[in-house]
Amino acid sequence: MLPSYAFVGQPQTNGVIERFFRTFKEQVVHGRIFQSIDDFRDAARDFVLRYNTQWLVEKNGHLSPADARQRWLDQNLPCAA
């Protein structure tokens, strides 16, 4: 694995994570008042679980992130007999 650096004056290279943070804030943070840090943590964990297992992502061929990862593992790791 090699690092991928953003270039000066090209913030779009960081766009994937920025888009995820935008979605996270829209789905979890905006419009809610949390009574405790534990309430926020629970909401964040619920979102991450839902995102990884249920959201269909176009760049993944309309698979959830968990399904896309499993497909990649099946294609790229040899099976033990």
PyMOL Python script that loads the backbone (N, CA, C, O; Angstrom):
from pymol import cmd

cmd.read_pdbstr("""\
ATOM      1  N   MET A   1       0.854  -1.160   0.000  1.00  0.00           N
ATOM      2  CA  MET A   1       0.000   0.000   0.000  1.00  0.00           C
ATOM      3  C   MET A   1       0.899   1.222   0.000  1.00  0.00           C
ATOM      4  O   MET A   1       1.862   1.304   0.763  1.00  0.00           O
ATOM      5  N   LEU A   2       0.572   2.169  -0.866  1.00  0.00           N
ATOM      6  CA  LEU A   2       1.320   3.411  -0.955  1.00  0.00           C
ATOM      7  C   LEU A   2       0.417   4.578  -0.590  1.00  0.00           C
ATOM      8  O   LEU A   2      -0.775   4.565  -0.895  1.00  0.00           O
ATOM      9  N   PRO A   3       0.987   5.596   0.067  1.00  0.00           N
ATOM     10  CA  PRO A   3       0.175   6.767   0.384  1.00  0.00           C
ATOM     11  C   PRO A   3      -0.189   7.521  -0.888  1.00  0.00           C
ATOM     12  O   PRO A   3       0.551   7.507  -1.871  1.00  0.00           O
ATOM     13  N   SER A   4      -1.328   8.170  -0.848  1.00  0.00           N
ATOM     14  CA  SER A   4      -1.764   8.999  -1.960  1.00  0.00           C
ATOM     15  C   SER A   4      -1.925  10.417  -1.423  1.00  0.00           C
ATOM     16  O   SER A   4      -2.825  10.696  -0.631  1.00  0.00           O
ATOM     17  N   TYR A   5      -1.044  11.301  -1.864  1.00  0.00           N
ATOM     18  CA  TYR A   5      -1.032  12.657  -1.329  1.00  0.00           C
ATOM     19  C   TYR A   5      -1.885  13.586  -2.190  1.00  0.00           C
ATOM     20  O   TYR A   5      -1.960  13.435  -3.410  1.00  0.00           O
ATOM     21  N   ALA A   6      -2.513  14.533  -1.539  1.00  0.00           N
ATOM     22  CA  ALA A   6      -3.233  15.577  -2.265  1.00  0.00           C
ATOM     23  C   ALA A   6      -2.207  16.587  -2.768  1.00  0.00           C
ATOM     24  O   ALA A   6      -1.186  16.822  -2.122  1.00  0.00           O
ATOM     25  N   PHE A   7      -2.482  17.173  -3.910  1.00  0.00           N
ATOM     26  CA  PHE A   7      -1.580  18.143  -4.487  1.00  0.00           C
ATOM     27  C   PHE A   7      -2.012  19.548  -4.105  1.00  0.00           C
ATOM     28  O   PHE A   7      -3.201  19.806  -3.915  1.00  0.00           O
ATOM     29  N   VAL A   8      -1.060  20.448  -3.994  1.00  0.00           N
ATOM     30  CA  VAL A   8      -1.340  21.836  -3.653  1.00  0.00           C
ATOM     31  C   VAL A   8      -2.274  22.420  -4.710  1.00  0.00           C
ATOM     32  O   VAL A   8      -2.031  22.285  -5.909  1.00  0.00           O
ATOM     33  N   GLY A   9      -3.326  23.060  -4.260  1.00  0.00           N
ATOM     34  CA  GLY A   9      -4.268  23.690  -5.176  1.00  0.00           C
ATOM     35  C   GLY A   9      -5.258  22.733  -5.815  1.00  0.00           C
ATOM     36  O   GLY A   9      -6.024  23.144  -6.687  1.00  0.00           O
ATOM     37  N   GLN A  10      -5.266  21.463  -5.407  1.00  0.00           N
ATOM     38  CA  GLN A  10      -6.205  20.487  -5.942  1.00  0.00           C
ATOM     39  C   GLN A  10      -6.924  19.754  -4.804  1.00  0.00           C
ATOM     40  O   GLN A  10      -6.664  18.577  -4.557  1.00  0.00           O
ATOM     41  N   PRO A  11      -7.825  20.454  -4.119  1.00  0.00           N
ATOM     42  CA  PRO A  11      -8.500  19.845  -2.977  1.00  0.00           C
ATOM     43  C   PRO A  11      -9.421  18.690  -3.353  1.00  0.00           C
ATOM     44  O   PRO A  11      -9.817  17.914  -2.483  1.00  0.00           O
ATOM     45  N   GLN A  12      -9.771  18.560  -4.639  1.00  0.00           N
ATOM     46  CA  GLN A  12     -10.667  17.478  -5.046  1.00  0.00           C
ATOM     47  C   GLN A  12     -10.033  16.105  -4.820  1.00  0.00           C
ATOM     48  O   GLN A  12     -10.742  15.100  -4.794  1.00  0.00           O
ATOM     49  N   THR A  13      -8.705  16.047  -4.654  1.00  0.00           N
ATOM     50  CA  THR A  13      -8.074  14.755  -4.396  1.00  0.00           C
ATOM     51  C   THR A  13      -8.466  14.203  -3.031  1.00  0.00           C
ATOM     52  O   THR A  13      -8.277  13.019  -2.754  1.00  0.00           O
ATOM     53  N   ASN A  14      -9.007  15.057  -2.190  1.00  0.00           N
ATOM     54  CA  ASN A  14      -9.476  14.646  -0.875  1.00  0.00           C
ATOM     55  C   ASN A  14     -11.000  14.513  -0.861  1.00  0.00           C
ATOM     56  O   ASN A  14     -11.605  14.391   0.204  1.00  0.00           O
ATOM     57  N   GLY A  15     -11.611  14.537  -2.028  1.00  0.00           N
ATOM     58  CA  GLY A  15     -13.054  14.605  -2.144  1.00  0.00           C
ATOM     59  C   GLY A  15     -13.807  13.408  -1.605  1.00  0.00           C
ATOM     60  O   GLY A  15     -14.922  13.563  -1.107  1.00  0.00           O
ATOM     61  N   VAL A  16     -13.233  12.217  -1.687  1.00  0.00           N
ATOM     62  CA  VAL A  16     -13.959  11.023  -1.246  1.00  0.00           C
ATOM     63  C   VAL A  16     -14.261  11.091   0.245  1.00  0.00           C
ATOM     64  O   VAL A  16     -15.399  10.875   0.661  1.00  0.00           O
ATOM     65  N   ILE A  17     -13.256  11.387   1.039  1.00  0.00           N
ATOM     66  CA  ILE A  17     -13.485  11.437   2.482  1.00  0.00           C
ATOM     67  C   ILE A  17     -14.333  12.640   2.858  1.00  0.00           C
ATOM     68  O   ILE A  17     -15.147  12.565   3.778  1.00  0.00           O
ATOM     69  N   GLU A  18     -14.147  13.752   2.149  1.00  0.00           N
ATOM     70  CA  GLU A  18     -14.984  14.928   2.410  1.00  0.00           C
ATOM     71  C   GLU A  18     -16.454  14.623   2.136  1.00  0.00           C
ATOM     72  O   GLU A  18     -17.325  15.065   2.885  1.00  0.00           O
ATOM     73  N   ARG A  19     -16.740  13.873   1.072  1.00  0.00           N
ATOM     74  CA  ARG A  19     -18.123  13.496   0.751  1.00  0.00           C
ATOM     75  C   ARG A  19     -18.686  12.573   1.828  1.00  0.00           C
ATOM     76  O   ARG A  19     -19.850  12.697   2.211  1.00  0.00           O
ATOM     77  N   PHE A  20     -17.856  11.643   2.318  1.00  0.00           N
ATOM     78  CA  PHE A  20     -18.314  10.764   3.394  1.00  0.00           C
ATOM     79  C   PHE A  20     -18.644  11.579   4.643  1.00  0.00           C
ATOM     80  O   PHE A  20     -19.678  11.360   5.274  1.00  0.00           O
ATOM     81  N   PHE A  21     -17.763  12.523   5.001  1.00  0.00           N
ATOM     82  CA  PHE A  21     -18.026  13.353   6.177  1.00  0.00           C
ATOM     83  C   PHE A  21     -19.304  14.169   5.999  1.00  0.00           C
ATOM     84  O   PHE A  21     -20.064  14.347   6.951  1.00  0.00           O
ATOM     85  N   ARG A  22     -19.544  14.663   4.788  1.00  0.00           N
ATOM     86  CA  ARG A  22     -20.775  15.408   4.522  1.00  0.00           C
ATOM     87  C   ARG A  22     -21.995  14.518   4.753  1.00  0.00           C
ATOM     88  O   ARG A  22     -22.949  14.919   5.420  1.00  0.00           O
ATOM     89  N   THR A  23     -21.957  13.317   4.201  1.00  0.00           N
ATOM     90  CA  THR A  23     -23.059  12.381   4.382  1.00  0.00           C
ATOM     91  C   THR A  23     -23.246  12.043   5.862  1.00  0.00           C
ATOM     92  O   THR A  23     -24.370  12.006   6.362  1.00  0.00           O
ATOM     93  N   PHE A  24     -22.140  11.799   6.549  1.00  0.00           N
ATOM     94  CA  PHE A  24     -22.194  11.494   7.980  1.00  0.00           C
ATOM     95  C   PHE A  24     -22.871  12.620   8.750  1.00  0.00           C
ATOM     96  O   PHE A  24     -23.759  12.370   9.565  1.00  0.00           O
ATOM     97  N   LYS A  25     -22.458  13.851   8.496  1.00  0.00           N
ATOM     98  CA  LYS A  25     -23.045  14.986   9.212  1.00  0.00           C
ATOM     99  C   LYS A  25     -24.525  15.148   8.878  1.00  0.00           C
ATOM    100  O   LYS A  25     -25.333  15.441   9.759  1.00  0.00           O
ATOM    101  N   GLU A  26     -24.881  14.956   7.601  1.00  0.00           N
ATOM    102  CA  GLU A  26     -26.286  15.070   7.216  1.00  0.00           C
ATOM    103  C   GLU A  26     -27.143  14.003   7.890  1.00  0.00           C
ATOM    104  O   GLU A  26     -28.268  14.282   8.305  1.00  0.00           O
ATOM    105  N   GLN A  27     -26.624  12.796   8.001  1.00  0.00           N
ATOM    106  CA  GLN A  27     -27.401  11.676   8.521  1.00  0.00           C
ATOM    107  C   GLN A  27     -27.370  11.568  10.044  1.00  0.00           C
ATOM    108  O   GLN A  27     -28.311  11.041  10.637  1.00  0.00           O
ATOM    109  N   VAL A  28     -26.316  12.053  10.683  1.00  0.00           N
ATOM    110  CA  VAL A  28     -26.145  11.829  12.121  1.00  0.00           C
ATOM    111  C   VAL A  28     -26.188  13.116  12.939  1.00  0.00           C
ATOM    112  O   VAL A  28     -26.816  13.152  13.997  1.00  0.00           O
ATOM    113  N   VAL A  29     -25.537  14.157  12.468  1.00  0.00           N
ATOM    114  CA  VAL A  29     -25.298  15.324  13.317  1.00  0.00           C
ATOM    115  C   VAL A  29     -26.354  16.416  13.166  1.00  0.00           C
ATOM    116  O   VAL A  29     -26.964  16.830  14.152  1.00  0.00           O
ATOM    117  N   HIS A  30     -26.573  16.883  11.941  1.00  0.00           N
ATOM    118  CA  HIS A  30     -27.442  18.048  11.721  1.00  0.00           C
ATOM    119  C   HIS A  30     -28.873  17.794  12.195  1.00  0.00           C
ATOM    120  O   HIS A  30     -29.475  16.759  11.908  1.00  0.00           O
ATOM    121  N   GLY A  31     -29.389  18.769  12.923  1.00  0.00           N
ATOM    122  CA  GLY A  31     -30.770  18.699  13.373  1.00  0.00           C
ATOM    123  C   GLY A  31     -31.006  17.858  14.606  1.00  0.00           C
ATOM    124  O   GLY A  31     -32.153  17.631  14.989  1.00  0.00           O
ATOM    125  N   ARG A  32     -29.940  17.393  15.235  1.00  0.00           N
ATOM    126  CA  ARG A  32     -30.105  16.562  16.432  1.00  0.00           C
ATOM    127  C   ARG A  32     -29.389  17.194  17.613  1.00  0.00           C
ATOM    128  O   ARG A  32     -28.366  17.863  17.462  1.00  0.00           O
ATOM    129  N   ILE A  33     -29.937  16.971  18.763  1.00  0.00           N
ATOM    130  CA  ILE A  33     -29.288  17.392  20.004  1.00  0.00           C
ATOM    131  C   ILE A  33     -29.036  16.135  20.812  1.00  0.00           C
ATOM    132  O   ILE A  33     -29.970  15.412  21.158  1.00  0.00           O
ATOM    133  N   PHE A  34     -27.783  15.878  21.108  1.00  0.00           N
ATOM    134  CA  PHE A  34     -27.407  14.692  21.869  1.00  0.00           C
ATOM    135  C   PHE A  34     -27.297  15.062  23.340  1.00  0.00           C
ATOM    136  O   PHE A  34     -26.748  16.107  23.688  1.00  0.00           O
ATOM    137  N   GLN A  35     -27.821  14.201  24.194  1.00  0.00           N
ATOM    138  CA  GLN A  35     -27.802  14.446  25.624  1.00  0.00           C
ATOM    139  C   GLN A  35     -26.478  14.075  26.272  1.00  0.00           C
ATOM    140  O   GLN A  35     -26.137  14.572  27.345  1.00  0.00           O
ATOM    141  N   SER A  36     -25.731  13.188  25.603  1.00  0.00           N
ATOM    142  CA  SER A  36     -24.440  12.770  26.148  1.00  0.00           C
ATOM    143  C   SER A  36     -23.537  12.320  25.004  1.00  0.00           C
ATOM    144  O   SER A  36     -23.989  12.090  23.882  1.00  0.00           O
ATOM    145  N   ILE A  37     -22.276  12.204  25.311  1.00  0.00           N
ATOM    146  CA  ILE A  37     -21.321  11.720  24.313  1.00  0.00           C
ATOM    147  C   ILE A  37     -21.646  10.274  23.929  1.00  0.00           C
ATOM    148  O   ILE A  37     -21.406   9.865  22.793  1.00  0.00           O
ATOM    149  N   ASP A  38     -22.181   9.516  24.856  1.00  0.00           N
ATOM    150  CA  ASP A  38     -22.554   8.130  24.554  1.00  0.00           C
ATOM    151  C   ASP A  38     -23.699   8.070  23.547  1.00  0.00           C
ATOM    152  O   ASP A  38     -23.732   7.179  22.698  1.00  0.00           O
ATOM    153  N   ASP A  39     -24.636   9.011  23.636  1.00  0.00           N
ATOM    154  CA  ASP A  39     -25.717   9.071  22.641  1.00  0.00           C
ATOM    155  C   ASP A  39     -25.145   9.339  21.257  1.00  0.00           C
ATOM    156  O   ASP A  39     -25.563   8.723  20.277  1.00  0.00           O
ATOM    157  N   PHE A  40     -24.185  10.261  21.179  1.00  0.00           N
ATOM    158  CA  PHE A  40     -23.549  10.543  19.892  1.00  0.00           C
ATOM    159  C   PHE A  40     -22.786   9.325  19.386  1.00  0.00           C
ATOM    160  O   PHE A  40     -22.882   8.977  18.209  1.00  0.00           O
ATOM    161  N   ARG A  41     -22.042   8.688  20.250  1.00  0.00           N
ATOM    162  CA  ARG A  41     -21.277   7.500  19.840  1.00  0.00           C
ATOM    163  C   ARG A  41     -22.204   6.399  19.325  1.00  0.00           C
ATOM    164  O   ARG A  41     -21.905   5.753  18.320  1.00  0.00           O
ATOM    165  N   ASP A  42     -23.311   6.189  20.000  1.00  0.00           N
ATOM    166  CA  ASP A  42     -24.280   5.182  19.543  1.00  0.00           C
ATOM    167  C   ASP A  42     -24.823   5.527  18.160  1.00  0.00           C
ATOM    168  O   ASP A  42     -24.936   4.657  17.297  1.00  0.00           O
ATOM    169  N   ALA A  43     -25.160   6.804  17.952  1.00  0.00           N
ATOM    170  CA  ALA A  43     -25.670   7.234  16.646  1.00  0.00           C
ATOM    171  C   ALA A  43     -24.609   7.058  15.567  1.00  0.00           C
ATOM    172  O   ALA A  43     -24.919   6.631  14.455  1.00  0.00           O
ATOM    173  N   ALA A  44     -23.362   7.384  15.888  1.00  0.00           N
ATOM    174  CA  ALA A  44     -22.274   7.222  14.921  1.00  0.00           C
ATOM    175  C   ALA A  44     -22.048   5.748  14.597  1.00  0.00           C
ATOM    176  O   ALA A  44     -21.874   5.393  13.432  1.00  0.00           O
ATOM    177  N   ARG A  45     -22.050   4.899  15.601  1.00  0.00           N
ATOM    178  CA  ARG A  45     -21.871   3.457  15.360  1.00  0.00           C
ATOM    179  C   ARG A  45     -23.014   2.880  14.524  1.00  0.00           C
ATOM    180  O   ARG A  45     -22.782   2.067  13.630  1.00  0.00           O
ATOM    181  N   ASP A  46     -24.233   3.297  14.811  1.00  0.00           N
ATOM    182  CA  ASP A  46     -25.387   2.834  14.030  1.00  0.00           C
ATOM    183  C   ASP A  46     -25.253   3.249  12.569  1.00  0.00           C
ATOM    184  O   ASP A  46     -25.528   2.459  11.665  1.00  0.00           O
ATOM    185  N   PHE A  47     -24.829   4.498  12.342  1.00  0.00           N
ATOM    186  CA  PHE A  47     -24.649   4.971  10.971  1.00  0.00           C
ATOM    187  C   PHE A  47     -23.579   4.169  10.249  1.00  0.00           C
ATOM    188  O   PHE A  47     -23.789   3.741   9.114  1.00  0.00           O
ATOM    189  N   VAL A  48     -22.443   3.961  10.884  1.00  0.00           N
ATOM    190  CA  VAL A  48     -21.349   3.224  10.240  1.00  0.00           C
ATOM    191  C   VAL A  48     -21.784   1.796   9.910  1.00  0.00           C
ATOM    192  O   VAL A  48     -21.489   1.298   8.824  1.00  0.00           O
ATOM    193  N   LEU A  49     -22.469   1.148  10.815  1.00  0.00           N
ATOM    194  CA  LEU A  49     -22.961  -0.205  10.548  1.00  0.00           C
ATOM    195  C   LEU A  49     -23.950  -0.207   9.390  1.00  0.00           C
ATOM    196  O   LEU A  49     -23.865  -1.050   8.497  1.00  0.00           O
ATOM    197  N   ARG A  50     -24.880   0.729   9.403  1.00  0.00           N
ATOM    198  CA  ARG A  50     -25.871   0.827   8.322  1.00  0.00           C
ATOM    199  C   ARG A  50     -25.187   1.153   6.995  1.00  0.00           C
ATOM    200  O   ARG A  50     -25.524   0.571   5.964  1.00  0.00           O
ATOM    201  N   TYR A  51     -24.237   2.073   7.016  1.00  0.00           N
ATOM    202  CA  TYR A  51     -23.521   2.461   5.796  1.00  0.00           C
ATOM    203  C   TYR A  51     -22.769   1.268   5.214  1.00  0.00           C
ATOM    204  O   TYR A  51     -22.845   1.015   4.012  1.00  0.00           O
ATOM    205  N   ASN A  52     -22.051   0.543   6.047  1.00  0.00           N
ATOM    206  CA  ASN A  52     -21.228  -0.564   5.555  1.00  0.00           C
ATOM    207  C   ASN A  52     -22.031  -1.763   5.089  1.00  0.00           C
ATOM    208  O   ASN A  52     -21.561  -2.521   4.241  1.00  0.00           O
ATOM    209  N   THR A  53     -23.219  -1.953   5.616  1.00  0.00           N
ATOM    210  CA  THR A  53     -23.970  -3.167   5.273  1.00  0.00           C
ATOM    211  C   THR A  53     -25.167  -2.932   4.359  1.00  0.00           C
ATOM    212  O   THR A  53     -25.589  -3.852   3.660  1.00  0.00           O
ATOM    213  N   GLN A  54     -25.726  -1.717   4.349  1.00  0.00           N
ATOM    214  CA  GLN A  54     -26.978  -1.503   3.624  1.00  0.00           C
ATOM    215  C   GLN A  54     -26.900  -0.494   2.485  1.00  0.00           C
ATOM    216  O   GLN A  54     -27.675  -0.587   1.533  1.00  0.00           O
ATOM    217  N   TRP A  55     -25.986   0.464   2.562  1.00  0.00           N
ATOM    218  CA  TRP A  55     -25.923   1.499   1.524  1.00  0.00           C
ATOM    219  C   TRP A  55     -25.346   0.912   0.255  1.00  0.00           C
ATOM    220  O   TRP A  55     -24.315   0.241   0.291  1.00  0.00           O
ATOM    221  N   LEU A  56     -25.996   1.158  -0.856  1.00  0.00           N
ATOM    222  CA  LEU A  56     -25.524   0.698  -2.154  1.00  0.00           C
ATOM    223  C   LEU A  56     -24.766   1.846  -2.811  1.00  0.00           C
ATOM    224  O   LEU A  56     -25.339   2.893  -3.111  1.00  0.00           O
ATOM    225  N   VAL A  57     -23.477   1.634  -3.028  1.00  0.00           N
ATOM    226  CA  VAL A  57     -22.598   2.683  -3.527  1.00  0.00           C
ATOM    227  C   VAL A  57     -22.351   2.459  -5.018  1.00  0.00           C
ATOM    228  O   VAL A  57     -21.940   1.374  -5.431  1.00  0.00           O
ATOM    229  N   GLU A  58     -22.604   3.489  -5.815  1.00  0.00           N
ATOM    230  CA  GLU A  58     -22.496   3.363  -7.270  1.00  0.00           C
ATOM    231  C   GLU A  58     -21.098   2.940  -7.703  1.00  0.00           C
ATOM    232  O   GLU A  58     -20.958   2.065  -8.558  1.00  0.00           O
ATOM    233  N   LYS A  59     -20.058   3.549  -7.125  1.00  0.00           N
ATOM    234  CA  LYS A  59     -18.698   3.209  -7.549  1.00  0.00           C
ATOM    235  C   LYS A  59     -18.321   1.769  -7.184  1.00  0.00           C
ATOM    236  O   LYS A  59     -17.335   1.238  -7.696  1.00  0.00           O
ATOM    237  N   ASN A  60     -19.090   1.147  -6.315  1.00  0.00           N
ATOM    238  CA  ASN A  60     -18.864  -0.262  -5.960  1.00  0.00           C
ATOM    239  C   ASN A  60     -19.746  -1.192  -6.778  1.00  0.00           C
ATOM    240  O   ASN A  60     -19.922  -2.356  -6.416  1.00  0.00           O
ATOM    241  N   GLY A  61     -20.302  -0.695  -7.875  1.00  0.00           N
ATOM    242  CA  GLY A  61     -21.200  -1.525  -8.664  1.00  0.00           C
ATOM    243  C   GLY A  61     -22.531  -1.753  -7.972  1.00  0.00           C
ATOM    244  O   GLY A  61     -23.145  -2.811  -8.115  1.00  0.00           O
ATOM    245  N   HIS A  62     -22.972  -0.753  -7.221  1.00  0.00           N
ATOM    246  CA  HIS A  62     -24.226  -0.810  -6.454  1.00  0.00           C
ATOM    247  C   HIS A  62     -24.207  -1.939  -5.431  1.00  0.00           C
ATOM    248  O   HIS A  62     -25.211  -2.615  -5.207  1.00  0.00           O
ATOM    249  N   LEU A  63     -23.048  -2.125  -4.818  1.00  0.00           N
ATOM    250  CA  LEU A  63     -22.902  -3.042  -3.687  1.00  0.00           C
ATOM    251  C   LEU A  63     -22.635  -2.223  -2.437  1.00  0.00           C
ATOM    252  O   LEU A  63     -22.138  -1.099  -2.513  1.00  0.00           O
ATOM    253  N   SER A  64     -22.968  -2.790  -1.292  1.00  0.00           N
ATOM    254  CA  SER A  64     -22.612  -2.127  -0.039  1.00  0.00           C
ATOM    255  C   SER A  64     -21.090  -2.208   0.120  1.00  0.00           C
ATOM    256  O   SER A  64     -20.457  -3.068  -0.493  1.00  0.00           O
ATOM    257  N   PRO A  65     -20.495  -1.330   0.931  1.00  0.00           N
ATOM    258  CA  PRO A  65     -19.058  -1.421   1.153  1.00  0.00           C
ATOM    259  C   PRO A  65     -18.623  -2.800   1.675  1.00  0.00           C
ATOM    260  O   PRO A  65     -17.577  -3.309   1.273  1.00  0.00           O
ATOM    261  N   ALA A  66     -19.407  -3.396   2.552  1.00  0.00           N
ATOM    262  CA  ALA A  66     -19.058  -4.727   3.076  1.00  0.00           C
ATOM    263  C   ALA A  66     -19.088  -5.776   1.967  1.00  0.00           C
ATOM    264  O   ALA A  66     -18.206  -6.632   1.900  1.00  0.00           O
ATOM    265  N   ASP A  67     -20.099  -5.715   1.097  1.00  0.00           N
ATOM    266  CA  ASP A  67     -20.189  -6.672  -0.009  1.00  0.00           C
ATOM    267  C   ASP A  67     -19.074  -6.460  -1.028  1.00  0.00           C
ATOM    268  O   ASP A  67     -18.526  -7.421  -1.568  1.00  0.00           O
ATOM    269  N   ALA A  68     -18.739  -5.186  -1.289  1.00  0.00           N
ATOM    270  CA  ALA A  68     -17.649  -4.897  -2.230  1.00  0.00           C
ATOM    271  C   ALA A  68     -16.317  -5.410  -1.677  1.00  0.00           C
ATOM    272  O   ALA A  68     -15.496  -5.944  -2.422  1.00  0.00           O
ATOM    273  N   ARG A  69     -16.113  -5.247  -0.390  1.00  0.00           N
ATOM    274  CA  ARG A  69     -14.873  -5.743   0.223  1.00  0.00           C
ATOM    275  C   ARG A  69     -14.816  -7.268   0.139  1.00  0.00           C
ATOM    276  O   ARG A  69     -13.776  -7.837  -0.193  1.00  0.00           O
ATOM    277  N   GLN A  70     -15.921  -7.917   0.436  1.00  0.00           N
ATOM    278  CA  GLN A  70     -15.953  -9.376   0.363  1.00  0.00           C
ATOM    279  C   GLN A  70     -15.704  -9.857  -1.060  1.00  0.00           C
ATOM    280  O   GLN A  70     -14.984 -10.835  -1.262  1.00  0.00           O
ATOM    281  N   ARG A  71     -16.287  -9.187  -2.048  1.00  0.00           N
ATOM    282  CA  ARG A  71     -16.056  -9.551  -3.453  1.00  0.00           C
ATOM    283  C   ARG A  71     -14.576  -9.410  -3.794  1.00  0.00           C
ATOM    284  O   ARG A  71     -14.000 -10.274  -4.455  1.00  0.00           O
ATOM    285  N   TRP A  72     -13.960  -8.307  -3.337  1.00  0.00           N
ATOM    286  CA  TRP A  72     -12.537  -8.097  -3.604  1.00  0.00           C
ATOM    287  C   TRP A  72     -11.698  -9.196  -2.951  1.00  0.00           C
ATOM    288  O   TRP A  72     -10.774  -9.724  -3.570  1.00  0.00           O
ATOM    289  N   LEU A  73     -12.017  -9.538  -1.707  1.00  0.00           N
ATOM    290  CA  LEU A  73     -11.278 -10.592  -1.016  1.00  0.00           C
ATOM    291  C   LEU A  73     -11.433 -11.929  -1.741  1.00  0.00           C
ATOM    292  O   LEU A  73     -10.461 -12.668  -1.898  1.00  0.00           O
ATOM    293  N   ASP A  74     -12.646 -12.236  -2.181  1.00  0.00           N
ATOM    294  CA  ASP A  74     -12.881 -13.493  -2.898  1.00  0.00           C
ATOM    295  C   ASP A  74     -12.086 -13.552  -4.190  1.00  0.00           C
ATOM    296  O   ASP A  74     -11.625 -14.626  -4.578  1.00  0.00           O
ATOM    297  N   GLN A  75     -11.918 -12.429  -4.858  1.00  0.00           N
ATOM    298  CA  GLN A  75     -11.220 -12.395  -6.146  1.00  0.00           C
ATOM    299  C   GLN A  75      -9.718 -12.330  -5.998  1.00  0.00           C
ATOM    300  O   GLN A  75      -8.995 -12.752  -6.901  1.00  0.00           O
ATOM    301  N   ASN A  76      -9.224 -11.814  -4.882  1.00  0.00           N
ATOM    302  CA  ASN A  76      -7.795 -11.528  -4.776  1.00  0.00           C
ATOM    303  C   ASN A  76      -7.034 -12.367  -3.754  1.00  0.00           C
ATOM    304  O   ASN A  76      -5.804 -12.342  -3.742  1.00  0.00           O
ATOM    305  N   LEU A  77      -7.719 -13.091  -2.915  1.00  0.00           N
ATOM    306  CA  LEU A  77      -7.022 -13.929  -1.934  1.00  0.00           C
ATOM    307  C   LEU A  77      -7.260 -15.384  -2.260  1.00  0.00           C
ATOM    308  O   LEU A  77      -8.396 -15.786  -2.514  1.00  0.00           O
ATOM    309  N   PRO A  78      -6.202 -16.184  -2.258  1.00  0.00           N
ATOM    310  CA  PRO A  78      -6.402 -17.601  -2.546  1.00  0.00           C
ATOM    311  C   PRO A  78      -7.180 -18.287  -1.422  1.00  0.00           C
ATOM    312  O   PRO A  78      -7.037 -17.955  -0.245  1.00  0.00           O
ATOM    313  N   CYS A  79      -7.991 -19.236  -1.818  1.00  0.00           N
ATOM    314  CA  CYS A  79      -8.775 -19.991  -0.852  1.00  0.00           C
ATOM    315  C   CYS A  79      -7.923 -21.095  -0.241  1.00  0.00           C
ATOM    316  O   CYS A  79      -7.174 -21.778  -0.938  1.00  0.00           O
ATOM    317  N   ALA A  80      -8.048 -21.256   1.056  1.00  0.00           N
ATOM    318  CA  ALA A  80      -7.344 -22.343   1.729  1.00  0.00           C
ATOM    319  C   ALA A  80      -8.158 -23.631   1.566  1.00  0.00           C
ATOM    320  O   ALA A  80      -9.375 -23.635   1.750  1.00  0.00           O
ATOM    321  N   ALA A  81      -7.488 -24.688   1.229  1.00  0.00           N
ATOM    322  CA  ALA A  81      -8.194 -25.949   0.993  1.00  0.00           C
ATOM    323  C   ALA A  81      -8.268 -26.774   2.238  1.00  0.00           C
ATOM    324  O   ALA A  81      -8.830 -27.869   2.220  1.00  0.00           O
TER     325      ALA A  81
END
""", "prot")
cmd.dss("prot")
cmd.show_as("cartoon", "prot")
cmd.util.cbc("prot")
cmd.orient("prot")
